[in-house]
Amino acid sequence: MTPALQQALTQVNRIVLGKENQVRLCLACLLARGHLLIEDAPGVGKTTLAHALARTLGLEFHRIQFTSDLLPADILGAAIYDRESAQFSFHPGPI
């Protein structure tokens, strides 16, 4: 393991306690340029883990709360009509 990778693991493990294996798996997924879906019980640090990984690696962090009424426009954004200018303007979502 390279020193930079070990330093990243150490940094994230300082923030997210007791999840060393999960942190390693998340980092491996990101290094493989894959997508990562973190699932677990409520209140166990999923958002903290994702935010810590992003900050440690110098990446952007955006959170999407998946609910039964989630629409594609909630994620990608939507064109909203502005009466004053009589035009649509695009308002981006988190992606």
DSSP file (Angstrom, degrees, kcal/mol; ACC not computed):
  #  RESIDUE AA STRUCTURE BP1 BP2  ACC     N-H-->O    O-->H-N    N-H-->O    O-->H-N    TCO  KAPPA ALPHA  PHI   PSI    X-CA   Y-CA   Z-CA
    1    1 A M              0   0    0      0, 0.0     0, 0.0     0, 0.0     0, 0.0   0.000 360.0 360.0 360.0 135.5    0.0    0.0    0.0
    2    2 A T     >  -     0   0    0      1,-0.1     4,-2.5     4,-0.0     5,-0.2  -0.347 360.0-116.6 -73.1 155.7    1.3    3.4   -0.9
    3    3 A P  H  > S+     0   0    0      0, 0.0     4,-2.4     0, 0.0     5,-0.2   0.878 115.7  53.3 -59.7 -37.4    2.0    6.0    1.8
    4    4 A A  H  > S+     0   0    0      2,-0.2     4,-2.1     1,-0.2     5,-0.1   0.903 110.2  47.2 -65.3 -40.3   -0.7    8.3    0.3
    5    5 A L  H  > S+     0   0    0      2,-0.2     4,-2.4     1,-0.2    -1,-0.2   0.911 112.5  49.1 -66.9 -42.4   -3.3    5.5    0.4
    6    6 A Q  H  X S+     0   0    0     -4,-2.5     4,-2.5     1,-0.2    -2,-0.2   0.893 110.3  51.6 -63.6 -39.2   -2.4    4.6    3.9
    7    7 A Q  H  X S+     0   0    0     -4,-2.4     4,-2.4    -5,-0.2    -1,-0.2   0.900 109.2  50.2 -64.2 -40.8   -2.6    8.2    5.0
    8    8 A A  H  X S+     0   0    0     -4,-2.1     4,-2.4     2,-0.2     5,-0.2   0.923 111.5  48.2 -63.3 -44.6   -6.1    8.5    3.4
    9    9 A L  H  X S+     0   0    0     -4,-2.4     4,-2.5     1,-0.2    -2,-0.2   0.923 112.5  48.9 -60.6 -44.6   -7.3    5.4    5.2
   10   10 A T  H  X S+     0   0    0     -4,-2.5     4,-1.0     2,-0.2    -2,-0.2   0.913 111.0  50.1 -62.0 -43.7   -5.9    6.7    8.5
   11   11 A Q  H >X S+     0   0    0     -4,-2.4     4,-0.8     1,-0.2     3,-0.5   0.930 113.5  43.9 -62.5 -47.3   -7.6   10.1    8.0
   12   12 A V  H >X S+     0   0    0     -4,-2.4     4,-3.0     1,-0.2     3,-0.8   0.896 110.4  55.8 -66.9 -38.8  -11.0    8.6    7.2
   13   13 A N  H 3< S+     0   0    0     -4,-2.5    -1,-0.2     1,-0.3     5,-0.2   0.699 100.3  60.3 -68.4 -18.0  -10.7    6.1   10.1
   14   14 A R  H << S+     0   0    0     -4,-1.0    -1,-0.3    -3,-0.5    -2,-0.2   0.796 114.6  35.1 -72.8 -29.0  -10.1    9.0   12.5
   15   15 A I  H << S+     0   0    0     -3,-0.8     2,-0.8    -4,-0.8    -2,-0.2   0.879 119.6  47.5 -91.2 -45.6  -13.5   10.4   11.6
   16   16 A V  S >< S-     0   0    0     -4,-3.0     3,-0.6    -5,-0.1     2,-0.3  -0.869  83.4-155.3-102.3 105.7  -15.5    7.2   11.1
   17   17 A L  T 3   +     0   0    0     -2,-0.8    -3,-0.1     1,-0.2    -4,-0.0  -0.611  64.8   8.6 -89.4 138.8  -14.8    4.9   14.1
   18   18 A G  T 3  S+     0   0    0     -2,-0.3    -1,-0.2    -5,-0.2     3,-0.1   0.623  99.7  94.9  77.6  15.1  -15.1    1.2   14.1
   19   19 A K    <>  +     0   0    0     -3,-0.6     4,-2.4    -6,-0.1     5,-0.2  -0.242  34.8 138.7-130.1  45.4  -15.6    0.7   10.3
   20   20 A E  H  > S+     0   0    0      1,-0.2     4,-2.1     2,-0.2     5,-0.1   0.899  74.8  48.1 -60.2 -43.5  -12.1    0.0    9.1
   21   21 A N  H  > S+     0   0    0      1,-0.2     4,-2.3     2,-0.2    -1,-0.2   0.914 112.0  49.2 -65.3 -42.7  -13.2   -2.8    6.6
   22   22 A Q  H  > S+     0   0    0      1,-0.2     4,-2.5     2,-0.2    -1,-0.2   0.886 109.9  51.9 -63.9 -38.6  -16.0   -0.7    5.2
   23   23 A V  H  X S+     0   0    0     -4,-2.4     4,-2.5     2,-0.2    -1,-0.2   0.915 109.8  49.5 -63.9 -42.7  -13.6    2.3    4.7
   24   24 A R  H  X S+     0   0    0     -4,-2.1     4,-2.4     2,-0.2    -2,-0.2   0.915 112.1  48.1 -61.7 -43.3  -11.2    0.0    2.8
   25   25 A L  H  X S+     0   0    0     -4,-2.3     4,-2.2     2,-0.2    -2,-0.2   0.905 112.1  49.1 -65.7 -41.4  -13.9   -1.3    0.6
   26   26 A C  H  X S+     0   0    0     -4,-2.5     4,-2.2     2,-0.2    -2,-0.2   0.922 112.7  47.3 -62.8 -44.5  -15.2    2.2   -0.2
   27   27 A L  H  X S+     0   0    0     -4,-2.5     4,-2.5     1,-0.2    -2,-0.2   0.894 110.7  52.0 -66.1 -39.8  -11.8    3.4   -1.0
   28   28 A A  H  X S+     0   0    0     -4,-2.4     4,-1.6     2,-0.2    -1,-0.2   0.903 109.4  50.7 -61.8 -41.3  -11.1    0.4   -3.2
   29   29 A C  H  <>S+     0   0    0     -4,-2.2     5,-2.5     1,-0.2    -2,-0.2   0.924 112.0  46.3 -62.0 -45.4  -14.3    1.0   -5.1
   30   30 A L  H ><5S+     0   0    0     -4,-2.2     3,-1.4     1,-0.2    -2,-0.2   0.880 110.5  52.5 -66.9 -37.9  -13.5    4.7   -5.7
   31   31 A L  H 3<5S+     0   0    0     -4,-2.5    -1,-0.2     1,-0.3    -2,-0.2   0.802 105.7  55.2 -67.5 -27.9   -9.9    3.8   -6.8
   32   32 A A  T 3<5S-     0   0    0     -4,-1.6    -1,-0.3    -5,-0.2    -2,-0.2   0.378 117.7-117.4 -83.2   4.9  -11.4    1.4   -9.3
   33   33 A R  T < 5 +     0   0    0     -3,-1.4    -3,-0.2     1,-0.2    -2,-0.1   0.831  68.4 141.3  61.5  35.6  -13.5    4.3  -10.6
   34   34 A G      < -     0   0    0     -5,-2.5     2,-0.3    -6,-0.1    -1,-0.2  -0.382  56.0-100.6 -96.7 178.2  -16.7    2.6   -9.7
   35   35 A H        -     0   0    0     -2,-0.1     2,-0.5    -3,-0.1    -1,-0.1  -0.758  32.6-148.7 -98.5 149.8  -19.9    3.8   -8.2
   36   36 A L        -     0   0    0     -2,-0.3     2,-0.5     2,-0.0   -10,-0.0  -0.975  14.5-175.6-128.6 122.1  -20.6    3.4   -4.5
   37   37 A L        -     0   0    0     -2,-0.5     2,-0.6     2,-0.0    -2,-0.0  -0.976  14.9-155.9-114.6 118.9  -24.0    2.9   -2.9
   38   38 A I        +     0   0    0     -2,-0.5     2,-0.4     2,-0.0    -2,-0.0  -0.856  15.9 178.0-100.7 117.9  -23.7    2.8    0.9
   39   39 A E        +     0   0    0     -2,-0.6     2,-0.3     7,-0.0    -2,-0.0  -0.955  18.4 120.7-120.3 138.5  -26.6    0.9    2.6
   40   40 A D        -     0   0    0     -2,-0.4     3,-0.1     0, 0.0     5,-0.1  -0.957  62.8 -57.0-173.6 179.3  -27.0    0.4    6.4
   41   41 A A  S >  S-     0   0    0     -2,-0.3     3,-0.9     1,-0.1     5,-0.2  -0.300  70.4 -83.4 -67.6 156.8  -29.3    1.0    9.3
   42   42 A P  T 3  S+     0   0    0      0, 0.0    -1,-0.1     0, 0.0     0, 0.0  -0.328 109.2  18.8 -62.0 141.5  -30.3    4.6   10.0
   43   43 A G  T 3  S+     0   0    0     -3,-0.1    -2,-0.1     1,-0.1     0, 0.0   0.690  84.6 114.6  79.0  20.8  -27.9    6.7   12.1
   44   44 A V  S <  S-     0   0    0     -3,-0.9    -1,-0.1    -4,-0.0    -3,-0.1   0.368  91.9 -90.5-107.3   5.7  -24.7    4.6   11.7
   45   45 A G  S  > S+     0   0    0     -5,-0.1     4,-2.5     3,-0.0     5,-0.2   0.717  75.1 139.7 102.5  22.9  -22.6    7.1    9.8
   46   46 A K  H  > S+     0   0    0     -5,-0.2     4,-2.3     2,-0.2     5,-0.2   0.943  81.7  42.6 -63.4 -47.2  -23.2    6.5    6.1
   47   47 A T  H  > S+     0   0    0      2,-0.2     4,-2.7     1,-0.2     5,-0.2   0.894 113.6  52.6 -66.5 -39.4  -23.3   10.2    5.3
   48   48 A T  H  > S+     0   0    0      2,-0.2     4,-2.6     1,-0.2    -1,-0.2   0.907 109.9  49.3 -61.9 -42.0  -20.3   10.9    7.6
   49   49 A L  H  X S+     0   0    0     -4,-2.5     4,-2.4     2,-0.2    -2,-0.2   0.941 113.2  45.9 -62.0 -48.3  -18.3    8.1    5.8
   50   50 A A  H  X S+     0   0    0     -4,-2.3     4,-2.2     1,-0.2    -2,-0.2   0.909 114.9  47.0 -62.8 -42.7  -19.2    9.6    2.3
   51   51 A H  H  X S+     0   0    0     -4,-2.7     4,-2.5     2,-0.2     5,-0.2   0.904 112.1  50.3 -66.6 -41.4  -18.3   13.1    3.4
   52   52 A A  H  X S+     0   0    0     -4,-2.6     4,-2.4    -5,-0.2    -2,-0.2   0.896 110.8  49.4 -64.5 -40.6  -15.1   12.1    5.0
   53   53 A L  H  X S+     0   0    0     -4,-2.4     4,-2.2     2,-0.2     6,-0.2   0.932 112.3  48.0 -62.9 -45.4  -14.0   10.1    1.9
   54   54 A A  H  X>S+     0   0    0     -4,-2.2     5,-3.2    -5,-0.2     4,-0.6   0.932 114.3  45.0 -62.6 -46.3  -14.8   13.1   -0.4
   55   55 A R  H ><5S+     0   0    0     -4,-2.5     3,-0.7     3,-0.2    -1,-0.2   0.911 113.6  50.1 -64.8 -42.2  -12.9   15.6    1.8
   56   56 A T  H 3<5S+     0   0    0     -4,-2.4    -1,-0.2     1,-0.2    -2,-0.2   0.880 116.5  40.9 -64.4 -38.4   -9.9   13.3    2.2
   57   57 A L  H 3<5S-     0   0    0     -4,-2.2    -1,-0.2    -5,-0.2    -2,-0.2   0.421 113.6-114.0 -92.1   1.1   -9.7   12.7   -1.5
   58   58 A G  T <<5 +     0   0    0     -3,-0.7    -3,-0.2    -4,-0.6     2,-0.2   0.840  69.7 139.1  71.9  33.1  -10.4   16.3   -2.5
   59   59 A L      < -     0   0    0     -5,-3.2    -1,-0.2    -6,-0.2     2,-0.2  -0.591  57.0 -99.7-105.3 167.4  -13.7   15.4   -4.2
   60   60 A E        -     0   0    0     -2,-0.2     2,-0.4     2,-0.0    -1,-0.1  -0.550  32.4-149.1 -81.2 153.0  -17.1   17.0   -4.3
   61   61 A F        +     0   0    0     -2,-0.2     2,-0.4    -7,-0.1   -10,-0.1  -0.988  22.3 164.4-128.8 124.5  -19.8   15.7   -2.0
   62   62 A H        -     0   0    0     -2,-0.4     2,-0.4     2,-0.0    -2,-0.0  -0.998  21.0-149.8-135.7 136.9  -23.5   15.8   -2.7
   63   63 A R        -     0   0    0     -2,-0.4     2,-0.5     2,-0.0    -2,-0.0  -0.889   7.0-167.0-111.7 136.9  -26.1   13.8   -0.9
   64   64 A I        -     0   0    0     -2,-0.4     2,-0.8    30,-0.0    11,-0.0  -0.989  12.9-147.6-121.4 125.2  -29.4   12.5   -2.3
   65   65 A Q        -     0   0    0     -2,-0.5     2,-0.6     2,-0.0    -2,-0.0  -0.825  18.3-143.5 -91.0 111.4  -32.1   11.2    0.0
   66   66 A F        +     0   0    0     -2,-0.8     2,-0.3     4,-0.0    -2,-0.0  -0.652  30.6 164.2 -80.2 121.4  -33.9    8.4   -1.9
   67   67 A T    >   -     0   0    0     -2,-0.6     3,-1.5     1,-0.0    -2,-0.0  -0.822  52.0-101.7-128.7 169.6  -37.6    8.4   -1.1
   68   68 A S  T 3  S+     0   0    0     -2,-0.3    -2,-0.0     1,-0.3    -1,-0.0   0.728 120.7  49.8 -67.0 -21.4  -40.5    6.7   -2.8
   69   69 A D  T 3  S+     0   0    0      2,-0.1    -1,-0.3     0, 0.0     2,-0.2   0.216  78.7 134.6-102.4  15.7  -41.6   10.0   -4.5
   70   70 A L    <   -     0   0    0     -3,-1.5    -4,-0.0     3,-0.0     3,-0.0  -0.440  37.2-162.1 -67.6 133.5  -38.1   10.9   -5.9
   71   71 A L    >>  -     0   0    0     -2,-0.2     3,-1.3     1,-0.1     4,-0.7  -0.817  31.0-112.8-114.6 156.0  -38.2   12.1   -9.5
   72   72 A P  H >> S+     0   0    0      0, 0.0     4,-3.0     0, 0.0     3,-1.1   0.860 117.5  59.2 -54.8 -36.3  -35.4   12.3  -12.1
   73   73 A A  H 3> S+     0   0    0      1,-0.3     4,-1.3     2,-0.2    -3,-0.0   0.786  95.8  63.1 -65.0 -25.9  -35.7   16.1  -12.0
   74   74 A D  H <4 S+     0   0    0     -3,-1.3    -1,-0.3     2,-0.1     4,-0.1   0.774 115.6  30.8 -67.0 -25.0  -34.9   16.0   -8.3
   75   75 A I  H << S+     0   0    0     -3,-1.1    20,-2.0    -4,-0.7    -2,-0.2   0.853 131.2  30.6 -98.5 -47.2  -31.5   14.5   -9.1
   76   76 A L  H  < S-     0   0    0     -4,-3.0    17,-1.4     1,-0.3    -3,-0.2   0.797 108.9-113.2 -87.0 -30.5  -30.6   16.0  -12.5
   77   77 A G  E  <  -A   92   0A   0     -4,-1.3     2,-0.3    -5,-0.4    -1,-0.3  -0.565  25.1-113.8 117.3 174.9  -32.4   19.3  -12.3
   78   78 A A  E     -A   91   0A   0     13,-1.9    13,-2.9    -2,-0.2     2,-0.6  -0.985  16.9-112.5-148.6 155.1  -35.3   21.0  -14.0
   79   79 A A  E     -A   90   0A   0     -2,-0.3     2,-0.4    11,-0.2    11,-0.2  -0.818  35.5-162.0 -89.1 123.7  -36.2   23.8  -16.3
   80   80 A I  E     -A   89   0A   0      9,-2.9     9,-2.6    -2,-0.6     2,-0.4  -0.909  16.5-124.7-112.2 133.0  -38.3   26.4  -14.5
   81   81 A Y  E     -A   88   0A   0     -2,-0.4     2,-0.6     7,-0.2     7,-0.2  -0.616  17.6-155.4 -80.0 129.7  -40.4   29.0  -16.3
   82   82 A D  E  >> -A   87   0A   0      5,-3.0     4,-1.5    -2,-0.4     5,-1.1  -0.925   2.0-160.9-106.2 114.8  -39.6   32.6  -15.3
   83   83 A R  T  45S+     0   0    0     -2,-0.6    -1,-0.1     1,-0.2     5,-0.0   0.873  87.3  56.4 -63.7 -38.6  -42.7   34.8  -16.0
   84   84 A E  T  45S+     0   0    0      1,-0.2    -1,-0.2     2,-0.1    -2,-0.0   0.913 119.9  28.6 -62.8 -44.0  -40.7   38.1  -16.0
   85   85 A S  T  45S-     0   0    0      2,-0.2    -1,-0.2    -3,-0.1    -2,-0.2   0.567  98.7-134.2 -93.3  -9.1  -38.3   37.0  -18.7
   86   86 A A  T  <5 +     0   0    0     -4,-1.5     2,-0.3     1,-0.2    -3,-0.2   0.846  69.9 107.3  57.7  36.2  -40.8   34.6  -20.4
   87   87 A Q  E   <S-A   82   0A   0     -5,-1.1    -5,-3.0    -7,-0.1     2,-0.4  -0.937  72.4-112.8-138.2 160.0  -38.1   32.0  -20.7
   88   88 A F  E     -A   81   0A   0     -2,-0.3     2,-0.4    -7,-0.2    -7,-0.2  -0.750  28.1-164.9 -89.3 141.1  -37.1   28.7  -19.1
   89   89 A S  E     -A   80   0A   0     -9,-2.6    -9,-2.9    -2,-0.4     2,-0.4  -0.993  19.6-123.4-126.8 139.0  -34.0   28.6  -16.9
   90   90 A F  E     -A   79   0A   0     -2,-0.4   -11,-0.2   -11,-0.2   -13,-0.0  -0.650  18.2-165.6 -84.8 129.4  -32.3   25.4  -15.9
   91   91 A H  E     -A   78   0A   0    -13,-2.9   -13,-1.9    -2,-0.4    -2,-0.0  -0.943  22.4-136.6-112.8 107.0  -31.8   24.8  -12.2
   92   92 A P  E     -A   77   0A   0      0, 0.0   -15,-0.3     0, 0.0   -16,-0.1  -0.250   9.6-141.5 -68.0 150.1  -29.4   22.0  -11.7
   93   93 A G        -     0   0    0    -17,-1.4   -18,-0.2   -18,-0.1   -17,-0.1  -0.153  45.9 -74.1 -90.2-166.6  -29.8   19.2   -9.2
   94   94 A P              0   0    0      0, 0.0   -18,-0.1     0, 0.0   -19,-0.1   0.687 360.0 360.0 -70.1 -17.3  -27.1   17.6   -7.1
   95   95 A I              0   0    0    -20,-2.0   -19,-0.1   -33,-0.0   -20,-0.1   0.441 360.0 360.0-100.1 360.0  -25.6   15.6  -10.0
